[in-house]
Amino acid sequence: MKLRESGMPPSDYWETRFDVPRILDAFGFDARTGDVAELGCGYGTFTVPLARRIGGIVHTLDIDPAMVDLTAQRAAGAGLTNVHAETRDALTDGFGRPTGSCDAALLFNILHAEEPVALLRAAREVVRPGGLVAVIHWRSDIATPRGPSLDIRPRPEQIAAWAVAAGLGPGGDAFLLPPWHFGLKLRRI
């Protein structure tokens, strides 16, 4: 599943667009967190820092083999053995993990896809009952230096409605992740 408007800028630029520790803290990722499924590893911007802090394995997917290879190399270069990076299309092939096998799933900057409910359903399947589906996206109420066109960026309330359609429940209100993102905690019910 190639996303519309999903081209990646150079990695050195991309890496400056996020306060990764703040984002991971906002979702409560720590050593007690077991396995996590990540959809769209990109450069490994979140993969490597997440793997450093959790007790489980980060199972990360991307449709771009070059991104998967780069993320695997970054993880190995950091001495991490708890990253499993795989080229896979989650919409057609799922996450490749048993149902309910992960504590959490990450859907970061990806729900502008043509089939957001299907992505949320795939995330729901991989997390355990009560498990977290962590979502961040570029805000649509302000100008940002990057991200998809404003007209295809989902709003928090839109994601919440899609989540219900996917069998997920809310895990709290949307929250800001300054300067350009918002986050949502969704739960498998």
KOLSEZA-829626 format. One record per atom (N, C-alpha, C, CB): chain; y negated, z negated, x negated; atom name. Coordinates in steps of 0.05 Angstrom, whole numbers. Each point is the difference from the previous one (the first is absolute). Glycine has a CB too. Layout:
// KOLSEZA-829626
LUMLO   kette        Y        Z        X   atom
LUMLO       A        Y        Z        X     CA
...
// end
This chain:
// KOLSEZA-829626
LUMLO   kette        Y        Z        X   atom
LUMLO       A       23        0      -17      N
LUMLO       A      -23        0       17     CA
LUMLO       A      -25        0      -18      C
LUMLO       A       25      -24       37     CB
LUMLO       A      -37       47      -40      N
LUMLO       A      -25        1      -14     CA
LUMLO       A      -23       -7       19      C
LUMLO       A       18       36      -31     CB
LUMLO       A      -34      -55       23      N
LUMLO       A      -22       -9       17     CA
LUMLO       A      -24       18       -2      C
LUMLO       A       16      -47       -6     CB
LUMLO       A      -29       50       28      N
LUMLO       A      -25       15        0     CA
LUMLO       A      -20      -16      -17      C
LUMLO       A        9       21       46     CB
LUMLO       A      -25       -6      -60      N
LUMLO       A      -22      -12      -17     CA
LUMLO       A       11      -23      -17      C
LUMLO       A      -33       13       35     CB
LUMLO       A       55       -8      -49      N
LUMLO       A       12      -21      -16     CA
LUMLO       A       -1        5      -30      C
LUMLO       A       29       -9       39     CB
LUMLO       A      -45       28      -48      N
LUMLO       A       -1        5      -29     CA
LUMLO       A      -10      -24      -15      C
LUMLO       A       -9       48       10     CB
LUMLO       A       20      -53      -33      N
LUMLO       A       -7      -23      -16     CA
LUMLO       A      -21        8      -21      C
LUMLO       A       46      -20        8     CB
LUMLO       A      -66        3      -11      N
LUMLO       A      -20        5      -22     CA
LUMLO       A       13       -9      -26      C
LUMLO       A      -39       -6       32     CB
LUMLO       A       25       10      -54      N
LUMLO       A       10      -10      -26     CA
LUMLO       A        6      -31        2      C
LUMLO       A      -26       36      -25     CB
LUMLO       A       47      -44       11      N
LUMLO       A        9      -28        3     CA
LUMLO       A      -22      -20       -9      C
LUMLO       A       47       16       -8     CB
LUMLO       A      -62      -10      -13      N
LUMLO       A      -20      -19       -9     CA
LUMLO       A      -22       -4       21      C
LUMLO       A        9       13      -48     CB
LUMLO       A      -15        7       63      N
LUMLO       A      -19       -3       22     CA
LUMLO       A       13      -16       23      C
LUMLO       A      -23       44      -13     CB
LUMLO       A       47      -35       21      N
LUMLO       A       15      -13       22     CA
LUMLO       A        3      -30       -4      C
LUMLO       A       24       43        8     CB
LUMLO       A      -17      -51      -31      N
LUMLO       A        5      -28       -6     CA
LUMLO       A      -25      -18        4      C
LUMLO       A       35       15      -33     CB
LUMLO       A      -58       -3       32      N
LUMLO       A      -25      -15        4     CA
LUMLO       A       -7       -4       30      C
LUMLO       A      -16       17      -45     CB
LUMLO       A       30       -5       62      N
LUMLO       A       -6       -1       29     CA
LUMLO       A       10      -24       15      C
LUMLO       A        0       49       -2     CB
LUMLO       A       16      -66      -12      N
LUMLO       A       13      -22       13     CA
LUMLO       A       -2      -26      -16      C
LUMLO       A       32       33       21     CB
LUMLO       A      -34      -55       -7      N
LUMLO       A        3      -26      -13     CA
LUMLO       A       29       -9        6      C
LUMLO       A      -51      -13        5     CB
LUMLO       A       69       23      -21      N
LUMLO       A       29       -4        5     CA
LUMLO       A        8      -29        3      C
LUMLO       A        8       42      -25     CB
LUMLO       A      -16      -60        7      N
LUMLO       A        8      -28        4     CA
LUMLO       A      -10      -12       26      C
LUMLO       A        0       -5      -49     CB
LUMLO       A      -24       12       56      N
LUMLO       A      -11      -10       26     CA
LUMLO       A       16       10       24      C
LUMLO       A      -46       -2      -21     CB
LUMLO       A       53       28       20      N
LUMLO       A       15       11       22     CA
LUMLO       A       28      -12        2      C
LUMLO       A      -25       43       -6     CB
LUMLO       A       39      -46      -17      N
LUMLO       A       26      -12        0     CA
LUMLO       A       -1      -29        9      C
LUMLO       A       15       31      -36     CB
LUMLO       A      -36      -46       28      N
LUMLO       A       -4      -27        8     CA
LUMLO       A       -4       -2       31      C
LUMLO       A      -20      -11      -45     CB
LUMLO       A        5       30       56      N
LUMLO       A       -6        0       28     CA
LUMLO       A       25        2       17      C
LUMLO       A      -44       21      -10     CB
LUMLO       A       64       -8       -1      N
LUMLO       A       26        2       15     CA
LUMLO       A       20      -21       -7      C
LUMLO       A       -8       49        2     CB
LUMLO       A        1      -67      -21      N
LUMLO       A       17      -23       -7     CA
LUMLO       A       23        7      -17      C
LUMLO       A      -13      -19       42     CB
LUMLO       A       12       40      -58      N
LUMLO       A       22        7      -17     CA
LUMLO       A        1      -19      -24      C
LUMLO       A       -3       48       14     CB
LUMLO       A       26      -61      -18      N
LUMLO       A        4      -19      -22     CA
LUMLO       A       29       -1       -8      C
LUMLO       A      -40      -27       15     CB
LUMLO       A       47        8      -32      N
LUMLO       A       27       -1      -11     CA
LUMLO       A       21       -5       22      C
LUMLO       A      -19      -17      -43     CB
LUMLO       A       11        6       66      N
LUMLO       A       19       -4       22     CA
LUMLO       A        7       25       15      C
LUMLO       A      -17      -46        4     CB
LUMLO       A        1       67       -8      N
LUMLO       A        5       25       14     CA
LUMLO       A       24       14      -11      C
LUMLO       A      -49        5        9     CB
LUMLO       A       67        3        8      N
LUMLO       A       24       15       -8     CA
LUMLO       A       -6       29       -3      C
LUMLO       A       29      -33       23     CB
LUMLO       A      -10       50      -16      N
LUMLO       A       -3       29       -3     CA
LUMLO       A      -23       11       18      C
LUMLO       A       49        3      -12     CB
LUMLO       A      -63       17        1      N
LUMLO       A      -22       13       13     CA
LUMLO       A        4       30       -1      C
LUMLO       A      -32      -38      -11     CB
LUMLO       A       28       52       33      N
LUMLO       A        1       29        1     CA
LUMLO       A      -29       11        0      C
LUMLO       A       45        0       25     CB
LUMLO       A      -50       19      -42      N
LUMLO       A      -27       11       -2     CA
LUMLO       A        2       30        6      C
LUMLO       A      -15      -35      -34     CB
LUMLO       A       -1       45       52      N
LUMLO       A       -1       28        6     CA
LUMLO       A      -24       13      -13      C
LUMLO       A       24       -8       44     CB
LUMLO       A      -19       26      -63      N
LUMLO       A      -21       14      -14     CA
LUMLO       A      -10      -16      -24      C
LUMLO       A      -14       20       43     CB
LUMLO       A       30      -19      -65      N
LUMLO       A       -7      -15      -24     CA
LUMLO       A      -24       11      -15      C
LUMLO       A       47      -12       -4     CB
LUMLO       A      -52       38        7      N
LUMLO       A      -23       11      -15     CA
LUMLO       A        4       -6      -30      C
LUMLO       A      -30       -5       40     CB
LUMLO       A        8       -5      -52      N
LUMLO       A        1       -6      -29     CA
LUMLO       A       13      -27       -6      C
LUMLO       A      -41       27       -5     CB
LUMLO       A       50      -41       25      N
LUMLO       A       11      -27       -5     CA
LUMLO       A      -22      -21        1      C
LUMLO       A       37       20      -27     CB
LUMLO       A      -59      -13       38      N
LUMLO       A      -24      -18        1     CA
LUMLO       A        7      -27       12      C
LUMLO       A      -29       40        5     CB
LUMLO       A       45      -41       16      N
LUMLO       A        8      -25       12     CA
LUMLO       A       28       -8       -8      C
LUMLO       A      -29       10       39     CB
LUMLO       A       46       10      -46      N
LUMLO       A       28       -5       -6     CA
LUMLO       A        4      -20      -23      C
LUMLO       A       10       46       16     CB
LUMLO       A      -23      -40      -38      N
LUMLO       A        4      -16      -25     CA
LUMLO       A      -11      -28        4      C
LUMLO       A       -3       42      -28     CB
LUMLO       A      -22      -46       38      N
LUMLO       A      -10      -27        4     CA
LUMLO       A       17      -16       20      C
LUMLO       A      -46       16      -11     CB
LUMLO       A       56       -2       32      N
LUMLO       A       16      -13       20     CA
LUMLO       A       27       -9      -12      C
LUMLO       A      -21       28       36     CB
LUMLO       A       33      -11      -52      N
LUMLO       A       26       -7      -13     CA
LUMLO       A       -3      -24      -19      C
LUMLO       A       13       48        3     CB
LUMLO       A      -37      -51      -15      N
LUMLO       A       -4      -23      -18     CA
LUMLO       A       -1      -26       15      C
LUMLO       A      -26       30      -30     CB
LUMLO       A       19      -29       56      N
LUMLO       A       -5      -26       14     CA
LUMLO       A       23       -7       19      C
LUMLO       A      -48        9       -4     CB
LUMLO       A       65        9       12      N
LUMLO       A       20       -7       20     CA
LUMLO       A       27       -7      -13      C
LUMLO       A      -23       30       33     CB
LUMLO       A       40      -43      -18      N
LUMLO       A       27       -7      -10     CA
LUMLO       A       20       21        5      C
LUMLO       A      -11      -46        9     CB
LUMLO       A        6       66        8      N
LUMLO       A       19       21        6     CA
LUMLO       A       -6       26      -14      C
LUMLO       A        6      -21       44     CB
LUMLO       A        4       42      -33      N
LUMLO       A       -3       27      -11     CA
LUMLO       A      -20       15       17      C
LUMLO       A       48        0      -17     CB
LUMLO       A      -65       17        4      N
LUMLO       A      -17       18       14     CA
LUMLO       A       15       27        1      C
LUMLO       A      -43      -24      -16     CB
LUMLO       A       50       32       40      N
LUMLO       A       12       26        6     CA
LUMLO       A      -22       19        8      C
LUMLO       A       45      -21       14     CB
LUMLO       A      -54       38      -32      N
LUMLO       A      -23       17        5     CA
LUMLO       A        8       29        3      C
LUMLO       A      -29      -33      -24     CB
LUMLO       A       17       46       43      N
LUMLO       A        6       28        6     CA
LUMLO       A      -25       17       -2      C
LUMLO       A       37      -14       30     CB
LUMLO       A      -33       39      -38      N
LUMLO       A      -21       20        2     CA
LUMLO       A       13       27        2      C
LUMLO       A      -33      -29      -27     CB
LUMLO       A       20       48       39      N
LUMLO       A       12       27        1     CA
LUMLO       A       -6       16      -25      C
LUMLO       A       -5       -1       50     CB
LUMLO       A      -13       -8      -67      N
LUMLO       A       -8       14      -24     CA
LUMLO       A       16      -11      -24      C
LUMLO       A      -46        8       19     CB
LUMLO       A       65        8      -30      N
LUMLO       A       16      -10      -22     CA
LUMLO       A      -16       -9      -24      C
LUMLO       A       36       30       16     CB
LUMLO       A      -59      -17      -21      N
LUMLO       A      -17       -7      -23     CA
LUMLO       A      -11      -29        4      C
LUMLO       A      -12       49       -7     CB
LUMLO       A        4      -56       32      N
LUMLO       A      -10      -27        5     CA
LUMLO       A       23      -20       -3      C
LUMLO       A      -35       19       31     CB
LUMLO       A       58      -13      -22      N
LUMLO       A       23      -18       -2     CA
LUMLO       A        6       -4      -30      C
LUMLO       A       19       16       45     CB
LUMLO       A      -18        5      -60      N
LUMLO       A        5       -3      -29     CA
LUMLO       A      -21      -17      -14      C
LUMLO       A       23       45        1     CB
LUMLO       A      -48      -39        6      N
LUMLO       A      -22      -16      -13     CA
LUMLO       A        2      -29        7      C
LUMLO       A      -29       41        2     CB
LUMLO       A       34      -47       24      N
LUMLO       A        2      -28        8     CA
LUMLO       A       24      -14      -14      C
LUMLO       A      -20       12       44     CB
LUMLO       A       42        2      -46      N
LUMLO       A       24      -11      -14     CA
LUMLO       A       -7       -5      -29      C
LUMLO       A       31       23       32     CB
LUMLO       A      -45       -5      -45      N
LUMLO       A       -8       -3      -28     CA
LUMLO       A      -19      -24       -3      C
LUMLO       A        6       49       -8     CB
LUMLO       A      -25      -51       26      N
LUMLO       A      -19      -23       -2     CA
LUMLO       A       15      -26        3      C
LUMLO       A      -37       29       19     CB
LUMLO       A       56      -30        0      N
LUMLO       A       15      -25        4     CA
LUMLO       A       16       -7      -25      C
LUMLO       A        2        9       49     CB
LUMLO       A       12       11      -60      N
LUMLO       A       16       -4      -24     CA
LUMLO       A      -18       -8      -23      C
LUMLO       A       34       33       16     CB
LUMLO       A      -57      -20      -19      N
LUMLO       A      -18       -7      -21     CA
LUMLO       A      -11      -28        2      C
LUMLO       A      -12       47       -3     CB
LUMLO       A       11      -58       27      N
LUMLO       A       -9      -27        4     CA
LUMLO       A       23      -20       -2      C
LUMLO       A      -36       17       30     CB
LUMLO       A       60       -7      -37      N
LUMLO       A       23      -17       -3     CA
LUMLO       A       12      -10       26      C
LUMLO       A      -19      -14      -42     CB
LUMLO       A       13       28       64      N
LUMLO       A       10       -8       26     CA
LUMLO       A       27       13        6      C
LUMLO       A      -47       -5       16     CB
LUMLO       A       66      -11       -6      N
LUMLO       A       26       11        8     CA
LUMLO       A        4       -1       30      C
LUMLO       A       18      -15      -45     CB
LUMLO       A      -38        7       60      N
LUMLO       A        2       -3       29     CA
LUMLO       A      -15       21       15      C
LUMLO       A        6      -49       -7     CB
LUMLO       A       -7       73       -4      N
LUMLO       A      -12       23       14     CA
LUMLO       A       21       22        2      C
LUMLO       A      -47      -12      -16     CB
LUMLO       A       52       20       41      N
LUMLO       A       17       23        5     CA
LUMLO       A      -17       22       12      C
LUMLO       A       42      -30        6     CB
LUMLO       A      -48       50      -21      N
LUMLO       A      -18       22        9     CA
LUMLO       A       18       25        6      C
LUMLO       A      -39      -17      -28     CB
LUMLO       A       34       28       51      N
LUMLO       A       17       22       10     CA
LUMLO       A      -17       22       14      C
LUMLO       A       38      -33        5     CB
LUMLO       A      -31       58      -11      N
LUMLO       A      -12       22       15     CA
LUMLO       A       15        2       26      C
LUMLO       A      -13       25      -43     CB
LUMLO       A       -3      -29       65      N
LUMLO       A       13       -1       26     CA
LUMLO       A      -21        4       22      C
LUMLO       A       36      -31      -17     CB
LUMLO       A      -29       44       38      N
LUMLO       A      -17        4       23     CA
LUMLO       A        8      -20       22      C
LUMLO       A       -7       49      -11     CB
LUMLO       A       -8      -70       14      N
LUMLO       A        7      -22       19     CA
LUMLO       A        2       10       29      C
LUMLO       A      -23      -32      -31     CB
LUMLO       A        8       53       38      N
LUMLO       A        1        9       28     CA
LUMLO       A       27       14        6      C
LUMLO       A      -49        6       -1     CB
LUMLO       A       59        9      -18      N
LUMLO       A       25       14        5     CA
LUMLO       A       25      -16       -9      C
LUMLO       A      -25       43       -4     CB
LUMLO       A       21      -60      -16      N
LUMLO       A       23      -14      -13     CA
LUMLO       A       -2      -30        1      C
LUMLO       A        5       39      -29     CB
LUMLO       A      -25      -50       42      N
LUMLO       A       -4      -29        0     CA
LUMLO       A       -6      -11      -28      C
LUMLO       A       31       -3       39     CB
LUMLO       A      -30      -23      -41      N
LUMLO       A       -7      -13      -25     CA
LUMLO       A       24       -1      -19      C
LUMLO       A      -34      -27       24     CB
LUMLO       A       58       33      -14      N
LUMLO       A       23       -1      -18     CA
LUMLO       A       10      -28       -5      C
LUMLO       A      -16       42      -21     CB
LUMLO       A        8      -60       38      N
LUMLO       A        8      -28       -2     CA
LUMLO       A       13       -8       26      C
LUMLO       A      -38      -11      -33     CB
LUMLO       A       56       -8       32      N
LUMLO       A       12      -10       25     CA
LUMLO       A      -21      -11       20      C
LUMLO       A       43      -10      -25     CB
LUMLO       A      -37       13       50      N
LUMLO       A      -18      -11       21     CA
LUMLO       A       -4      -30       -5      C
LUMLO       A       15       36       33     CB
LUMLO       A      -40      -44      -32      N
LUMLO       A       -6      -29       -2     CA
LUMLO       A        4      -12      -27      C
LUMLO       A       12       -3       46     CB
LUMLO       A      -11       20      -67      N
LUMLO       A        6      -10      -27     CA
LUMLO       A      -24       -9      -17      C
LUMLO       A       39       30        2     CB
LUMLO       A      -63      -25        8      N
LUMLO       A      -24       -7      -16     CA
LUMLO       A      -17      -21       14      C
LUMLO       A        1       46      -20     CB
LUMLO       A      -14      -62        4      N
LUMLO       A      -19      -19       11     CA
LUMLO       A      -25       13       10      C
LUMLO       A       18      -34      -31     CB
LUMLO       A      -25       57       18      N
LUMLO       A      -26       13        7     CA
LUMLO       A        2       30       -6      C
LUMLO       A      -25      -42       -9     CB
LUMLO       A        7       57       22      N
LUMLO       A       -4       28       -6     CA
LUMLO       A      -30        5       -3      C
LUMLO       A       42       14       25     CB
LUMLO       A      -49        3      -44      N
LUMLO       A      -28        7       -5     CA
LUMLO       A       -6       28       11      C
LUMLO       A       -1      -29      -41     CB
LUMLO       A      -19       32       57      N
LUMLO       A      -11       26        9     CA
LUMLO       A      -29        0       -7      C
LUMLO       A       34        4       38     CB
LUMLO       A      -40        3      -63      N
LUMLO       A      -27       -2      -11     CA
LUMLO       A      -12       28       -1      C
LUMLO       A       12      -41      -27     CB
LUMLO       A      -34       45       42      N
LUMLO       A      -16       25        1     CA
LUMLO       A       18       24        7      C
LUMLO       A      -31      -19      -34     CB
LUMLO       A       48       15       54      N
LUMLO       A       19       21        7     CA
LUMLO       A        0        6       30      C
LUMLO       A       27      -13      -39     CB
LUMLO       A      -39       -3       56      N
LUMLO       A        3        3       29     CA
LUMLO       A      -19       21       11      C
LUMLO       A       14      -47        2     CB
LUMLO       A      -27       63      -19      N
LUMLO       A      -14       23       10     CA
LUMLO       A       19       24        3      C
LUMLO       A      -43      -17      -22     CB
LUMLO       A       68       12       17      N
LUMLO       A       21       21        2     CA
LUMLO       A        2       10       29      C
LUMLO       A       25      -22      -38     CB
LUMLO       A      -13       45       41      N
LUMLO       A        3       12       26     CA
LUMLO       A       18      -16       18      C
LUMLO       A       -8       44      -21     CB
LUMLO       A       26      -60       10      N
LUMLO       A       19      -16       16     CA
LUMLO       A       -1      -30       -7      C
LUMLO       A       30       41        3     CB
LUMLO       A      -52      -54        2      N
LUMLO       A       -2      -28       -8     CA
LUMLO       A       19      -19       14      C
LUMLO       A      -47       10       -8     CB
LUMLO       A       54       -4       33      N
LUMLO       A       18      -18       15     CA
LUMLO       A       28        2      -13      C
LUMLO       A      -26        6       43     CB
LUMLO       A       34       18      -51      N
LUMLO       A       26        4      -14     CA
LUMLO       A        1      -15      -26      C
LUMLO       A        5       45       22     CB
LUMLO       A      -27      -45      -37      N
LUMLO       A       -1      -16      -25     CA
LUMLO       A        2      -29        6      C
LUMLO       A      -29       35      -21     CB
LUMLO       A       15      -45       41      N
LUMLO       A        2      -28        7     CA
LUMLO       A       28       -7        9      C
LUMLO       A      -48        0       13     CB
LUMLO       A       61       18        2      N
LUMLO       A       28       -5        8     CA
LUMLO       A       19       -2      -24      C
LUMLO       A       -9       24       43     CB
LUMLO       A        5       -6      -62      N
LUMLO       A       16       -1      -25     CA
LUMLO       A       -4      -27      -14      C
LUMLO       A       -2       50       -4     CB
LUMLO       A      -23      -59        2      N
LUMLO       A       -6      -25      -13     CA
LUMLO       A       13      -23       16      C
LUMLO       A      -43       18      -18     CB
LUMLO       A       42      -17       44      N
LUMLO       A       12      -21       17     CA
LUMLO       A       30       -2       -5      C
LUMLO       A      -35        8       35     CB
LUMLO       A       48       15      -38      N
LUMLO       A       29        0       -4     CA
LUMLO       A        8      -14      -26      C
LUMLO       A        3       42       26     CB
LUMLO       A      -19      -39      -46      N
LUMLO       A        8      -11      -27     CA
LUMLO       A       -6      -29       -3      C
LUMLO       A       -8       45      -18     CB
LUMLO       A      -10      -56       34      N
LUMLO       A       -7      -29       -3     CA
LUMLO       A       17      -17       18      C
LUMLO       A      -47       12      -12     CB
LUMLO       A       52      -36        3      N
LUMLO       A       16      -20       16     CA
LUMLO       A      -16       -8       25      C
LUMLO       A       23      -17      -43     CB
LUMLO       A      -10        6       63      N
LUMLO       A      -14      -11       23     CA
LUMLO       A      -21      -21      -10      C
LUMLO       A       40        8       30     CB
LUMLO       A      -64       -5      -21      N
LUMLO       A      -22      -18       -8     CA
LUMLO       A      -13       10      -26      C
LUMLO       A       23      -37       22     CB
LUMLO       A      -11       58      -34      N
LUMLO       A      -11       10      -26     CA
LUMLO       A      -27       14        4      C
LUMLO       A       47        6      -16     CB
LUMLO       A      -60       -4       -7      N
LUMLO       A      -28       10       -1     CA
LUMLO       A       -1       31       -5      C
LUMLO       A      -14      -45      -17     CB
LUMLO       A       -2       58       33      N
LUMLO       A       -8       28       -7     CA
LUMLO       A      -30       -2       -7      C
LUMLO       A       36       22       32     CB
LUMLO       A      -42      -19      -57      N
LUMLO       A      -27       -3      -10     CA
LUMLO       A      -13       28       -1      C
LUMLO       A       13      -40      -28     CB
LUMLO       A      -37       41       41      N
LUMLO       A      -14       25        2     CA
LUMLO       A      -28       -3      -11      C
LUMLO       A       26       13       41     CB
LUMLO       A      -34        6      -58      N
LUMLO       A      -29        2       -7     CA
LUMLO       A       -8       29        5      C
LUMLO       A        2      -38      -34     CB
LUMLO       A      -27       42       39      N
LUMLO       A      -11       27        2     CA
LUMLO       A      -29        0       -6      C
LUMLO       A       35       12       34     CB
LUMLO       A      -45       12      -40      N
LUMLO       A      -29        4       -4     CA
LUMLO       A      -14       -5       26      C
LUMLO       A        8       34      -37     CB
LUMLO       A      -30      -48       36      N
LUMLO       A      -16       -5       24     CA
LUMLO       A      -12       26       10      C
LUMLO       A      -10      -47      -16     CB
LUMLO       A        6       48       43      N
LUMLO       A      -12       24       12     CA
LUMLO       A      -28       -6       10      C
LUMLO       A       46       15       14     CB
LUMLO       A      -55      -39      -17      N
LUMLO       A      -27       -8        9     CA
LUMLO       A      -21        1      -21      C
LUMLO       A       22      -28       33     CB
LUMLO       A      -15       35      -58      N
LUMLO       A      -18        2      -22     CA
LUMLO       A        7       24      -17      C
LUMLO       A       -7      -50        0     CB
LUMLO       A      -13       59      -16      N
LUMLO       A        6       21      -19     CA
LUMLO       A       16      -12      -23      C
LUMLO       A      -42       26       13     CB
LUMLO       A       61      -12      -23      N
LUMLO       A       17       -9      -22     CA
LUMLO       A        1       22      -22      C
LUMLO       A       27      -29       31     CB
LUMLO       A      -22       22      -56      N
LUMLO       A        0       20      -21     CA
LUMLO       A       25       17       -1      C
LUMLO       A      -29      -31      -25     CB
LUMLO       A       48       24       42      N
LUMLO       A       26       14        0     CA
LUMLO       A       13       -3       27      C
LUMLO       A        6       -9      -49     CB
LUMLO       A       17       20       53      N
LUMLO       A       15       -3       25     CA
LUMLO       A       -1       26       16      C
LUMLO       A      -10      -49        0     CB
LUMLO       A       26       50       21      N
LUMLO       A        1       23       17     CA
LUMLO       A      -26        2       17      C
LUMLO       A       50       -3        2     CB
LUMLO       A      -53       26       11      N
LUMLO       A      -23        4       17     CA
LUMLO       A       -2      -23       21      C
LUMLO       A        3       50       -6     CB
LUMLO       A      -28      -57       12      N
LUMLO       A       -4      -22       19     CA
LUMLO       A       13        5       27      C
LUMLO       A      -43       -9      -22     CB
LUMLO       A       45       34       30      N
LUMLO       A       12        6       27     CA
LUMLO       A       30       -4        1      C
LUMLO       A      -37       32        7     CB
LUMLO       A       51      -35      -29      N
LUMLO       A       29       -5        1     CA
LUMLO       A        7      -28      -10      C
LUMLO       A        8       49       -6     CB
LUMLO       A      -28      -64       -2      N
LUMLO       A        5      -28       -9     CA
LUMLO       A        6      -17       25      C
LUMLO       A      -29        6      -41     CB
LUMLO       A       51      -21       40      N
LUMLO       A        6      -17       23     CA
LUMLO       A      -18      -25        0      C
LUMLO       A       47       17        0     CB
LUMLO       A      -54      -26       23      N
LUMLO       A      -14      -25        4     CA
LUMLO       A       20      -23        4      C
LUMLO       A      -40       24       20     CB
LUMLO       A       33      -48      -26      N
LUMLO       A       18      -22        3     CA
LUMLO       A       13       -2       28      C
LUMLO       A      -26      -24      -34     CB
LUMLO       A       10       28       55      N
LUMLO       A       11       -2       27     CA
LUMLO       A       19       23        6      C
LUMLO       A      -42      -23       15     CB
LUMLO       A       38       46      -27      N
LUMLO       A       18       23        3     CA
LUMLO       A       27       -7      -13      C
LUMLO       A      -40       32        0     CB
LUMLO       A       39      -43      -24      N
LUMLO       A       25       -8      -14     CA
LUMLO       A       14      -21       16      C
LUMLO       A      -21       11      -45     CB
LUMLO       A        7      -30       56      N
LUMLO       A       12      -21       17     CA
LUMLO       A       15       12       23      C
LUMLO       A      -36      -33      -13     CB
LUMLO       A       25       53       26      N
LUMLO       A       13       13       23     CA
LUMLO       A       25       16      -10      C
LUMLO       A      -44        4       24     CB
LUMLO       A       42        9      -46      N
LUMLO       A       23       14      -12     CA
LUMLO       A       22      -20       -6      C
LUMLO       A      -30       36      -19     CB
LUMLO       A       22      -59        8      N
LUMLO       A       20      -20       -7     CA
LUMLO       A       16       -9       24      C
LUMLO       A      -31      -15      -37     CB
LUMLO       A       18       11       59      N
LUMLO       A       14       -8       25     CA
LUMLO       A       20       22        7      C
LUMLO       A      -40      -27       16     CB
LUMLO       A       31       52      -17      N
LUMLO       A       18       23        7     CA
LUMLO       A       24        1      -19      C
LUMLO       A      -40       25       18     CB
LUMLO       A       36      -35      -43      N
LUMLO       A       22        0      -20     CA
LUMLO       A       17      -25        1      C
LUMLO       A      -29       28      -28     CB
LUMLO       A       23      -46       46      N
LUMLO       A       16      -25        2     CA
LUMLO       A       -8      -22      -18      C
LUMLO       A       37       29       13     CB
LUMLO       A      -62      -28      -22      N
LUMLO       A      -11      -20      -17     CA
LUMLO       A      -20      -17       15      C
LUMLO       A        6       29      -40     CB
LUMLO       A       -9      -54       32      N
LUMLO       A      -19      -18       12     CA
LUMLO       A      -23       -6      -19      C
LUMLO       A       36      -19       29     CB
LUMLO       A      -57        9      -19      N
LUMLO       A      -23       -8      -18     CA
LUMLO       A        7      -24      -16      C
LUMLO       A      -32       20       32     CB
LUMLO       A       21      -21      -56      N
LUMLO       A        3      -24      -17     CA
LUMLO       A      -28      -11       -6      C
LUMLO       A       42       18      -20     CB
LUMLO       A      -61      -12       38      N
LUMLO       A      -27       -9       -4     CA
LUMLO       A      -20       23        4      C
LUMLO       A       16      -36      -31     CB
LUMLO       A      -41       29       30      N
LUMLO       A      -21       20        3     CA
LUMLO       A       -3       16      -25      C
LUMLO       A      -24      -29       33     CB
LUMLO       A       11       53      -30      N
LUMLO       A       -7       16      -24     CA
LUMLO       A      -19      -16      -17      C
LUMLO       A        7       43       25     CB
LUMLO       A       -6      -39      -51      N
LUMLO       A      -18      -13      -18     CA
LUMLO       A      -11       19      -20      C
LUMLO       A       26      -43        5     CB
LUMLO       A      -50       38      -15      N
LUMLO       A      -13       18      -19     CA
LUMLO       A       11       -6      -28      C
LUMLO       A      -41        2       28     CB
LUMLO       A       44       20      -43      N
LUMLO       A        7       -1      -28     CA
LUMLO       A      -22       15      -15      C
LUMLO       A       51       -2        9     CB
LUMLO       A      -73      -11      -14      N
LUMLO       A      -23       13      -12     CA
LUMLO       A        6       14      -26      C
LUMLO       A      -28      -35       22     CB
LUMLO       A       13       57      -27      N
LUMLO       A      -22        9       17     CA
LUMLO       A        7       22       20      C
LUMLO       A      -28      -12      -37     CB
LUMLO       A       52       24       35      N
LUMLO       A        5       25       16     CA
LUMLO       A       24       -1       18      C
LUMLO       A      -22       23      -36     CB
LUMLO       A       37      -44       37      N
LUMLO       A       25        0       15     CA
LUMLO       A        1      -23       20      C
LUMLO       A       22       20      -39     CB
LUMLO       A       -3      -17       57      N
LUMLO       A        8      -22       18     CA
LUMLO       A       30       -4       -2      C
LUMLO       A      -39        9       32     CB
LUMLO       A       48      -32      -23      N
LUMLO       A       29       -6       -1     CA
LUMLO       A        9       -9       28      C
LUMLO       A       -3      -11      -49     CB
LUMLO       A       29       14       54      N
LUMLO       A       13      -10       24     CA
LUMLO       A       27      -11       -8      C
LUMLO       A      -25       33       30     CB
LUMLO       A       32      -56      -19      N
LUMLO       A       27      -11       -3     CA
LUMLO       A       15        5       26      C
LUMLO       A      -16      -35      -34     CB
LUMLO       A       37       50       33      N
LUMLO       A       17        5       23     CA
LUMLO       A       27      -13       -4      C
LUMLO       A      -24       44        9     CB
LUMLO       A       37      -51       12      N
LUMLO       A       26      -14       -2     CA
LUMLO       A       22       14       16      C
LUMLO       A      -25      -43       -7     CB
LUMLO       A       48       44       -4      N
LUMLO       A       23       10       15     CA
LUMLO       A        8      -21       20      C
LUMLO       A       17       28      -39     CB
LUMLO       A      -16      -20       65      N
LUMLO       A        7      -19       21     CA
LUMLO       A       28        6       10      C
LUMLO       A      -48       -4       13     CB
// end
